[in-house]
Amino acid sequence: MKILLAVDDSAVGAAVVRRVAKLAKQLKATPELYVVHVAPRLSKAAEKEFGKAGPGRYYDRQSELALEPLRPLLARTRLAFEERKAVGEVAPTLLAEAKAVKADLIVIGSHGKGALKSLLIGSVTQKVIALSPVPVLVVH
């Protein structure tokens, strides 16, 4: 089974990892895990502020802020995983990543860092659920 774990730099990322580890144990399976962070693309005007070097290092840093705290937790699961970093509109980019790795399941947090955290489910998660051709497990 191939599982895409969608993470951002919110506290929900750790819950996503714990849930997938528990799921693997329950299924008595060793899934292929793809831990994916999508850095939202900056506006063209903001990208120009980076000059000739471009915003690549900025995007990479955003992904590192999300992935770095999860690495020890992922290591403790003893499940092999591949990290993937992408840039773009978050929901469609996550779905493209899921297609690229031929994911059987997407696991995503109920909400991330958006301004309306108190909503039951975040807008990115809603879009992924609505558009995904594979099952989506939402973790609170």
N, C-alpha and C positions, 0 to 999 in steps of 0.2 A: 504494500500500500504506500502510495506517495502522498505526503501531507505537506501543504504549504502553511507555514506559520506566519501570519502577517503581524509585524510588530512596529510600534512607534516608540517614542521616548517617554511614554506615559507609564504609570505603575502597572497597567493592565498586561504588559508584555510578560512579566513573571508569571502571572496567572495563566496566560496562554501556554507557556512552556510547561508548567505544572500539570495542566489539564491534558496536554498531549502525552506526557509521560504516564499519567494515570490511565489514559485510554490505551496506550500501547501495552501496558501491563494487563489490563482487563481483556484485551483481545489476544493476549499471548502472542503478539506479533512484534516484529522489528521493522517499523516503517522507515521509508526513506524520508528524511525531514529536510525541508527547504525553508530556512529562516529568512524572510524577506522584509527589507525596509525600503519604503519608497519616500524619497525626499521630494516634497512638493516643489515644482519648478517655480523659480522666481520670475517676476515680470521682466520683460526685455530691458526696461530702464534700470532695474536693480542689477541685472546681470552685467550691464555695461559698467557699473561702478567697480567691478573687479578688474577692469582694464584688460590688457592683452592676456594675462594669465587665465582669465575666465573664472567662472564660479565652481569649477570642478572640485577644488579643495574644500570649498564651503559645503557642497553636497556630500562629499565623502565624510566630512566631520559630522554632519547631521546624522548620517547612517551610523557612524561610530558611537555617537551619543546614545543611540537606541540599542545597538548590538552589544557593546562592551559590557554593560551590567548583566546581560543575559548569559554571557559565555560561561561563567562558573556554574550557573544553574543548569545550563545545557550539558556541561561536562559531567555533572553529578547524575544526570539521567542515564548516562552510559549509552545513549543513542547517538549514532552517527548523524551528522547534519552538515548541510552546505549552506553557507551564507550567500545571500544575493542582495546586491544593492542596485536600486534603480532610481530614476528621476522622472517625474511627470505628474499628471493628475492621478491622485492616489488610487481610487477605485479601479479605473480602467487599466492602470499599470499593474496592479495586483492581479487582475484577471488575466492580463497578457502573460505575466510571470507564471501563473497557474497553468495556463495553456502550454507555455514553453517547457515546463517540467512534467507535463501530463499528470498533474495532481488529481488524486481521487477525492480529496477533501481539502477544504480551506478552513483553517482555524483562525479566528479573529476576535479581538476584544470588542466588547459591547460599545465602547466609546473611547475616544482618545483624548487629545488635548483641546478639542474645540471649545469655543466660548460657551456653548450650552451643554456642558458636561452632565447636567442634571437630567437631561432627557433620557428616556428609557434606552434608546439606542442611537448611536451617532450616525451622521449622514453618510460617511464613507461605508460603514457597516451596512446601512440600508441599501446603498447602491450595489455593494458586492452581493448581498443576498438576492436582490432583484435581478441581477444580470448574470450570476454565476451558472454555468452549465453543470457544475458539480455541487454536492452538498456542502453547506457552510455550517460550521459549529461556532456559535457565538459564546464567548466566555465573559462572565461578569467579574 
